[in-house]
Amino acid sequence: MVIFGAGGDLTRRELIPSLFELHRKQLLPERWAIVGFSHGSWNSTMFQEEMRRAVEESCGSAASWDSFAARLSFIGGDATSGDDYALLAAEIARVQAAFAIPDNLMFHLAVPASLFGPIAERLGASGLATSEHGWRRLVVEKPFGADRESARALDQQLRRVFAEDQIYRIDHFLGKETVQNMLAFRFANPSFEPVWNRNYIDHVQITVAEDIGIGTRANFYEQTGILRDMVQNHLLQLLCITAIDPPVHFDGASLRNETVKVLEAVSVVPVDLGGGAARGQYAAGQVDGVTVPGYRDEADVPADSTTATFAAIKLTLDNWRWADVPFYLRTGKRMARKLTEVAIHFKPTPHLMFPGAADGPRHRSVLVFELQPDEGIEQTLAAKEPGPDLTLSSVKMKFRYAEAFGVEEPPRAYAWLLLDVMQGDQTLFARADWIDKAWQIIDPIVERWASEPPSNFPNYAAGSQGPPSADELMRRDGRRWRDL
Ligand SMILES: NC(=O)c1ccc[n+]([C@@H]2O[C@H](COP(=O)([O-])OP(=O)(O)OC[C@H]3O[C@@H](n4cnc5c(N)ncnc54)[C@H](OP(=O)(O)O)[C@@H]3O)[C@@H](O)[C@H]2O)c1
């Protein structure tokens, strides 16, 4: 495996800890090595030391580190300079010979998105992208393009060197256990599928709330904003996993065909800020009892920035299963707490026979898939309270990973996805046509928001539930967001 950008944040926080986790679980192939390639003057020993620190921070301990570290090496260079690829090729040849590794290469692009295309081209020109004796796979991080046009251009650039079945566009949400469990729940249990439609489901809420701000990523975020950073990829993927029809097989073709069909069913894009869309930017506030600055006071953010840090949109799917069922998507930074969940709100029972119950608040059954921080599934049900009267109240039936499987924390999403790449399984990676459809939905919203600069930013306090306009979006439909 070659990691481009091995000196960066993603490599230390996710890639190396995930690979180390696979190593400790003995899931890596028998013969392997990792070559880090990045700007900088590290040698391999310095890289190994840096990565050890990263693993200790991330995994708590680096037991059995030495056998892992022996397979890590580093080449300093410029990924845009053709000459440096000769150095890289020599290092790849050295480790392949030293560890008797077959001629299989996985290139992970953990570099700024502007380099995805140029690196692919240079891999092609250097001869590293082809082999008669083994496979070549390219892992591309998000964001994949900044809009439909640039995503298409990037795709064409990559496809001049790599075929679609060699390209793995990563969205780490799809590596999460609960996301895959949504599929298992729906398609391995007979009780869910019959009610998974407009006859029984009132609406769906998909929430990806973060309590962190933008930290030191202002330059990236100012150009990207919340729609491109979160909605175009993570939220639309969660929408697809929630709404897909049963695929015939759990494989790259079947599953991804169905997810594309979900996006195809979005015929109306909610651009209207007074209707199906709401946006926001955080002001100063309190998160976990700590006072934090507003977005415009973060390092390198212009004092009059109009970049949105919150988005809520209402989508409907024009197909038999979901006609008239709204899917409400919301995501934001500096919200009350970190929470990622998909909540399926069922319709109320058509008739309540219990005396008095009809006058009280109507019970709504909600099935919640919580992806983070506490991965699990929860169903609210109506139950009779103990006592002489038949009084109904809501109770919860819970499934938590930690309890059910005795694991404190589910494995890292990146670990599973990297393993899938090694095994040549593209099921949980975004296909080019899916990316294209996703931009087709997001582009008009981005354009409308750009054409109507907000006059009320910042409009939600850090540590809050989001801007009032998001509540209004729900109120218009007679609904409310679940509390964070
Ligand atoms: N960090 C995350 O949590 C995260 C999550 C999802 C997706 N991603 C994506 O993953 C990619 C990497 O993100 P990151 O946060 O790790 O970025 P980063 O911290 O900026 O790391 C990028 C690394 O690439 C190096 N680099 C840049 N240009 C280079 C060149 N021409 N030749 C050689 N090395 C070069 C940088 O070195 P210098 O700094 O010395 O230039 C740096 O070490 C981005 O596309 C990002 O959008 C990141």
The ligand as an SDF file (V2000), in Angstrom:
LIG
                    3D

 48 52  0  0  0  0  0  0  0  0999 V2000
   -8.5320   14.5180    7.9430 N   0  0  0  0  0  0  0  0  0  0  0  0
   -9.7050   13.9260    7.8650 C   0  0  0  0  0  0  0  0  0  0  0  0
  -10.3070   13.5710    8.8690 O   0  0  0  0  0  0  0  0  0  0  0  0
  -10.3220   13.6430    6.5240 C   0  0  0  0  0  0  0  0  0  0  0  0
  -11.5880   13.0330    6.5030 C   0  0  0  0  0  0  0  0  0  0  0  0
  -12.1510   12.7310    5.2680 C   0  0  0  0  0  0  0  0  0  0  0  0
  -11.4770   13.0230    4.1080 C   0  0  0  0  0  0  0  0  0  0  0  0
  -10.2530   13.6330    4.1670 N   0  0  0  0  0  0  0  0  0  0  0  0
   -9.5680   13.9220    2.9070 C   0  0  0  0  0  0  0  0  0  0  0  0
   -8.3030   13.2790    2.9340 O   0  0  0  0  0  0  0  0  0  0  0  0
   -7.3470   14.0530    2.2600 C   0  0  0  0  0  0  0  0  0  0  0  0
   -6.1920   14.3520    3.1960 C   0  0  0  0  0  0  0  0  0  0  0  0
   -6.6900   15.0820    4.3000 O   0  0  0  0  0  0  0  0  0  0  0  0
   -5.7630   15.4870    5.5240 P   0  0  0  0  0  0  0  0  0  0  0  0
   -6.6790   16.0730    6.5340 O   0  0  0  0  0  0  0  0  0  0  0  0
   -4.8810   14.3740    5.9280 O   0  0  0  0  0  0  0  0  0  0  0  0
   -4.8950   16.6630    4.8810 O   0  0  0  0  0  0  0  0  0  0  0  0
   -3.4690   17.1850    5.3900 P   0  0  0  0  0  0  0  0  0  0  0  0
   -3.3700   17.0720    6.8600 O   0  0  0  0  0  0  0  0  0  0  0  0
   -3.2940   18.5080    4.7530 O   0  0  0  0  0  0  0  0  0  0  0  0
   -2.4640   16.1360    4.7650 O   0  0  0  0  0  0  0  0  0  0  0  0
   -2.1020   16.1240    3.4240 C   0  0  0  0  0  0  0  0  0  0  0  0
   -0.6630   15.6840    3.3550 C   0  0  0  0  0  0  0  0  0  0  0  0
   -0.3160   15.6490    1.9850 O   0  0  0  0  0  0  0  0  0  0  0  0
    0.9420   16.3200    1.8360 C   0  0  0  0  0  0  0  0  0  0  0  0
    1.0350   16.8960    0.5170 N   0  0  0  0  0  0  0  0  0  0  0  0
    0.3110   17.9090   -0.0030 C   0  0  0  0  0  0  0  0  0  0  0  0
    0.6970   18.1690   -1.2540 N   0  0  0  0  0  0  0  0  0  0  0  0
    1.6870   17.2960   -1.5330 C   0  0  0  0  0  0  0  0  0  0  0  0
    2.4990   17.0670   -2.6590 C   0  0  0  0  0  0  0  0  0  0  0  0
    2.3710   17.7760   -3.7850 N   0  0  0  0  0  0  0  0  0  0  0  0
    3.4190   16.1050   -2.6000 N   0  0  0  0  0  0  0  0  0  0  0  0
    3.5830   15.3730   -1.4960 C   0  0  0  0  0  0  0  0  0  0  0  0
    2.8390   15.5440   -0.3880 N   0  0  0  0  0  0  0  0  0  0  0  0
    1.9120   16.4980   -0.4110 C   0  0  0  0  0  0  0  0  0  0  0  0
    0.8950   17.3980    2.8920 C   0  0  0  0  0  0  0  0  0  0  0  0
    2.1920   17.8680    3.1800 O   0  0  0  0  0  0  0  0  0  0  0  0
    2.3750   19.4430    3.5140 P   0  0  0  0  0  0  0  0  0  0  0  0
    1.4100   19.7570    4.5930 O   0  0  0  0  0  0  0  0  0  0  0  0
    3.7890   19.5390    3.8960 O   0  0  0  0  0  0  0  0  0  0  0  0
    2.0410   20.1450    2.2280 O   0  0  0  0  0  0  0  0  0  0  0  0
    0.2820   16.6400    4.0550 C   0  0  0  0  0  0  0  0  0  0  0  0
    1.2370   15.9010    4.7340 O   0  0  0  0  0  0  0  0  0  0  0  0
   -8.0770   15.2960    1.7720 C   0  0  0  0  0  0  0  0  0  0  0  0
   -8.5180   15.0920    0.4670 O   0  0  0  0  0  0  0  0  0  0  0  0
   -9.2730   15.3830    2.7000 C   0  0  0  0  0  0  0  0  0  0  0  0
  -10.3520   16.0610    2.1100 O   0  0  0  0  0  0  0  0  0  0  0  0
   -9.6650   13.9290    5.3540 C   0  0  0  0  0  0  0  0  0  0  0  0
  1  2  1  0
  2  3  2  0
  2  4  1  0
  4  5  1  0
  4 48  2  0
  5  6  2  0
  6  7  1  0
  7  8  2  0
  8  9  1  0
  8 48  1  0
  9 10  1  0
  9 46  1  0
 10 11  1  0
 11 12  1  0
 11 44  1  0
 12 13  1  0
 13 14  1  0
 14 15  2  0
 14 16  1  0
 14 17  1  0
 17 18  1  0
 18 19  2  0
 18 20  1  0
 18 21  1  0
 21 22  1  0
 22 23  1  0
 23 24  1  0
 23 42  1  0
 24 25  1  0
 25 26  1  0
 25 36  1  0
 26 27  1  0
 26 35  1  0
 27 28  2  0
 28 29  1  0
 29 30  1  0
 29 35  2  0
 30 31  1  0
 30 32  2  0
 32 33  1  0
 33 34  2  0
 34 35  1  0
 36 37  1  0
 36 42  1  0
 37 38  1  0
 38 39  2  0
 38 40  1  0
 38 41  1  0
 42 43  1  0
 44 45  1  0
 44 46  1  0
 46 47  1  0
M  CHG  2   8   1  16  -1
M  END
$$$$
